[in-house]
Amino acid sequence: MPCSFWRSLLIGGCFLGCRAVDADTPQDAPSAPTTTASANVPTIRFEQGPVAYEQRSRVRDFNVSVTFARQPTTRPAVELMLDVGRGEPRTFAAVASGGDEYSVSAPLVPEYLHPQRLRISARYAAGRVNCNIEDSELDLGNGRTLMLGDIRRCEGGKSPRLVLASGRVLHALPTGLQYMRADLGPVALTLNLALAEEFTVEPSEASPDAVRFRIQVKEGSRVLAEQAGVIRVTGAPKAEAAPGTPATAGEAK
């Protein structure tokens, strides 16, 4: 055969060979997606059951567990925020109590965030008085105190009977009932509840039946994880009258 035929066949084979090699070259294949190690996000565990109304202001321990898939080189900071719904939310720095555990000691609802205005209905021998009174501290003796707002009903006389919001019953009148500044709407007067045959106490504004919380795990200013929810308050009394509603004195019998 002519040399030109063999020359053409040789050139064509080289071309096909080059195309085959190019098709198998890794540079022409799509690159595989790049994978990175998952972030070391901590898991927060916080279990707090409902709190009884009469125990809402007792200091208690809130325990938080923070676990990592890989132990961090530095211990993170843990914060607990409690929001009653009035006043500024309170934020506490949790204290490491060993291992993955953290703890905060605080009241769920501090006393200064209790409803301050109370609705009083007092019955005397000559008539009844309905009014608003600011909550105040009463003296039970022997270093014991009681807030007026903790009382629900008081029966006076020779055998007094004091029924508290907790259901507890006392058989003595506290000191401090004699000089109560009563708001009767357009006028105010000093009321002696110790002389009443009977009086009842209700909050003029509703007590919170839930407290919002938020837990944050931080590394410096960076938030690594957070958890939010509510802590229920059971047995909270409802408001007797809307805040600011004028109170009136009843007609004498």
C-alpha positions as CSV (number, residue, x, y, z in Angstrom):
1,M,0.0,0.0,0.0
2,P,1.1,3.6,-0.5
3,C,3.0,5.2,2.3
4,S,0.4,8.0,2.4
5,F,-2.3,5.4,3.6
6,W,-0.2,4.2,6.5
7,R,0.7,7.8,7.4
8,S,-3.0,8.8,7.6
9,L,-3.9,5.7,9.7
10,L,-1.1,6.4,12.1
11,I,-2.1,10.1,12.5
12,G,-5.8,9.1,13.0
13,G,-4.9,6.5,15.7
14,C,-2.8,9.0,17.6
15,F,-5.7,11.5,17.5
16,L,-8.2,8.9,18.8
17,G,-5.8,7.8,21.5
18,C,-5.4,11.4,22.7
19,R,-9.2,11.8,22.8
20,A,-9.5,8.6,24.9
21,V,-6.8,9.7,27.3
22,D,-8.4,13.2,27.6
23,A,-11.8,11.6,28.4
24,D,-10.3,9.6,31.3
25,T,-8.3,12.5,32.7
26,P,-9.4,13.3,36.3
27,Q,-9.4,17.1,35.6
28,D,-12.3,16.7,33.2
29,A,-14.5,14.9,35.9
30,P,-16.8,17.0,38.2
31,S,-15.2,17.7,41.5
32,A,-16.7,15.9,44.6
33,P,-18.4,18.2,47.2
34,T,-16.1,19.3,50.0
35,T,-17.2,18.1,53.5
36,T,-16.3,19.7,56.8
37,A,-16.5,18.4,60.3
38,S,-19.8,19.3,62.0
39,A,-19.9,22.2,64.4
40,N,-19.4,21.3,68.0
41,V,-22.8,22.6,69.1
42,P,-23.6,21.9,72.7
43,T,-26.8,20.3,73.9
44,I,-28.7,22.1,76.7
45,R,-30.8,20.1,79.2
46,F,-33.0,22.1,81.6
47,E,-35.9,20.5,83.5
48,Q,-37.9,22.7,85.8
49,G,-41.4,21.7,86.8
50,P,-44.3,24.0,87.8
51,V,-43.7,26.1,90.9
52,A,-46.5,26.6,93.5
53,Y,-47.7,30.2,93.9
54,E,-46.8,30.4,97.5
55,Q,-43.3,29.2,96.8
56,R,-42.6,31.5,93.9
57,S,-40.4,33.9,95.9
58,R,-38.3,31.2,97.6
59,V,-34.7,30.9,96.5
60,R,-34.3,27.7,94.5
61,D,-31.6,26.0,92.5
62,F,-32.0,26.0,88.7
63,N,-29.8,23.2,87.3
64,V,-28.6,23.2,83.7
65,S,-26.7,20.5,81.9
66,V,-24.5,21.4,78.9
67,T,-22.9,18.6,76.9
68,F,-20.6,18.7,73.8
69,A,-19.8,16.0,71.3
70,R,-16.2,17.0,71.7
71,Q,-14.9,18.5,74.9
72,P,-14.0,22.2,74.3
73,T,-10.6,23.5,75.2
74,T,-12.2,26.2,77.4
75,R,-15.2,26.0,79.6
76,P,-18.1,28.0,78.2
77,A,-20.2,30.6,80.1
78,V,-23.9,29.8,80.8
79,E,-26.5,32.4,81.5
80,L,-30.1,32.1,82.7
81,M,-32.6,34.9,82.0
82,L,-36.0,35.0,83.9
83,D,-38.7,37.4,82.7
84,V,-41.8,37.8,84.9
85,G,-43.5,40.2,82.5
86,R,-43.1,43.3,84.6
87,G,-39.8,45.1,85.3
88,E,-36.6,44.3,83.5
89,P,-35.8,40.6,82.8
90,R,-33.2,39.3,85.3
91,T,-30.0,37.6,83.9
92,F,-27.9,35.3,86.1
93,A,-24.4,33.8,85.4
94,A,-24.6,30.1,86.1
95,V,-21.9,28.6,88.4
96,A,-20.2,25.4,87.2
97,S,-21.0,22.7,89.8
98,G,-18.9,19.8,88.3
99,G,-18.7,18.0,85.0
100,D,-21.3,19.3,82.6
101,E,-23.5,20.7,85.3
102,Y,-24.2,24.4,86.0
103,S,-26.4,26.0,88.7
104,V,-28.2,29.3,89.4
105,S,-29.7,30.1,92.9
106,A,-32.5,32.7,92.6
107,P,-36.2,33.2,93.3
108,L,-38.5,32.6,90.4
109,V,-40.5,35.8,91.1
110,P,-38.7,38.2,93.5
111,E,-40.9,40.0,96.0
112,Y,-40.3,43.4,94.5
113,L,-42.0,42.2,91.4
114,H,-45.2,41.1,93.2
115,P,-48.4,43.0,92.4
116,Q,-48.3,46.1,94.6
117,R,-52.0,47.2,94.6
118,L,-54.5,45.1,96.4
119,R,-58.3,45.1,96.4
120,I,-59.7,45.1,99.9
121,S,-63.3,44.5,100.9
122,A,-63.7,45.1,104.6
123,R,-66.9,44.7,106.6
124,Y,-67.5,46.7,109.8
125,A,-70.4,46.8,112.3
126,A,-71.8,49.9,110.5
127,G,-71.0,49.1,106.9
128,R,-68.6,47.9,104.3
129,V,-65.6,49.6,102.7
130,N,-64.2,48.6,99.3
131,C,-60.8,50.1,98.4
132,N,-57.3,49.7,97.0
133,I,-54.4,49.4,99.3
134,E,-50.7,49.2,98.6
135,D,-49.1,45.9,99.6
136,S,-47.1,46.1,102.8
137,E,-45.2,43.9,105.3
138,L,-46.9,42.8,108.5
139,D,-45.3,41.5,111.7
140,L,-46.3,38.1,113.0
141,G,-43.9,38.2,115.9
142,N,-40.8,36.2,116.7
143,G,-39.0,37.6,113.7
144,R,-41.7,36.3,111.3
145,T,-43.3,38.6,108.7
146,L,-46.1,38.4,106.3
147,M,-47.2,40.4,103.3
148,L,-50.7,41.8,103.2
149,G,-51.0,40.3,99.7
150,D,-50.5,36.8,101.1
151,I,-53.8,37.0,103.0
152,R,-57.0,36.0,101.3
153,R,-59.5,36.3,104.2
154,C,-59.5,37.5,107.7
155,E,-62.2,37.0,110.3
156,G,-61.8,39.3,113.3
157,G,-63.2,39.3,116.8
158,K,-62.2,37.5,119.9
159,S,-61.1,34.4,117.9
160,P,-59.4,35.8,114.8
161,R,-58.9,33.5,111.8
162,L,-56.5,34.4,109.0
163,V,-56.6,32.3,105.7
164,L,-53.5,32.7,103.5
165,A,-53.2,32.3,99.8
166,S,-51.3,29.0,100.4
167,G,-54.3,27.6,102.3
168,R,-52.6,27.9,105.7
169,V,-54.7,29.2,108.6
170,L,-53.4,31.4,111.4
171,H,-55.3,32.2,114.6
172,A,-53.7,35.6,115.4
173,L,-53.8,39.0,113.8
174,P,-50.4,40.4,112.6
175,T,-49.3,43.8,113.7
176,G,-49.5,46.5,111.1
177,L,-53.2,46.2,110.1
178,Q,-54.1,49.3,112.1
179,Y,-52.7,52.0,109.8
180,M,-53.5,51.1,106.2
181,R,-53.7,54.0,103.6
182,A,-56.8,53.2,101.6
183,D,-57.5,54.6,98.1
184,L,-61.2,55.3,97.6
185,G,-60.8,56.8,94.2
186,P,-61.0,60.6,94.6
187,V,-60.1,60.5,98.3
188,A,-57.7,58.5,100.5
189,L,-58.0,57.7,104.2
190,T,-56.3,55.6,106.9
191,L,-58.1,52.3,107.5
192,N,-57.9,50.1,110.6
193,L,-58.3,46.6,109.3
194,A,-57.7,45.2,112.7
195,L,-61.2,46.5,113.7
196,A,-63.0,44.9,110.7
197,E,-65.3,42.0,111.4
198,E,-64.1,40.5,108.2
199,F,-62.0,41.5,105.2
200,T,-60.9,39.9,102.0
201,V,-57.8,40.6,99.9
202,E,-57.4,40.1,96.1
203,P,-54.7,41.5,93.8
204,S,-55.7,44.4,91.7
205,E,-53.5,43.1,88.9
206,A,-53.0,39.5,87.9
207,S,-50.1,37.6,89.3
208,P,-48.0,35.9,86.6
209,D,-49.0,32.3,86.0
210,A,-45.8,31.7,83.9
211,V,-42.3,33.0,83.8
212,R,-40.3,33.0,80.6
213,F,-36.8,31.8,80.6
214,R,-33.9,31.7,78.2
215,I,-30.6,29.8,78.6
216,Q,-27.5,30.8,76.6
217,V,-24.2,29.0,76.3
218,K,-21.5,31.4,75.3
219,E,-17.9,31.5,74.2
220,G,-16.9,35.1,74.8
221,S,-19.6,37.1,73.1
222,R,-20.5,34.3,70.7
223,V,-23.7,32.4,71.5
224,L,-23.1,28.6,70.9
225,A,-26.6,27.4,71.8
226,E,-29.7,28.6,73.5
227,Q,-33.0,27.3,74.8
228,A,-36.2,29.2,75.7
229,G,-39.5,28.3,77.3
230,V,-41.8,29.0,80.3
231,I,-42.0,27.9,83.9
232,R,-45.5,27.6,85.1
233,V,-46.8,29.1,88.4
234,T,-49.7,27.1,89.8
235,G,-52.4,28.5,92.0
236,A,-51.9,32.2,91.1
237,P,-54.9,34.3,92.0
238,K,-56.7,36.2,89.3
239,A,-57.1,40.0,89.4
240,E,-60.2,41.2,91.2
241,A,-60.2,44.6,89.5
242,A,-58.3,46.0,86.6
243,P,-55.2,48.1,87.6
244,G,-56.2,51.7,88.2
245,T,-59.9,51.0,88.5
246,P,-61.3,53.5,91.1
247,A,-62.5,51.8,94.3
248,T,-65.6,52.9,96.1
249,A,-66.8,52.9,99.7
250,G,-70.0,50.9,100.3
251,E,-73.0,52.4,101.9
252,A,-73.3,51.8,105.7
253,K,-75.9,49.4,106.9
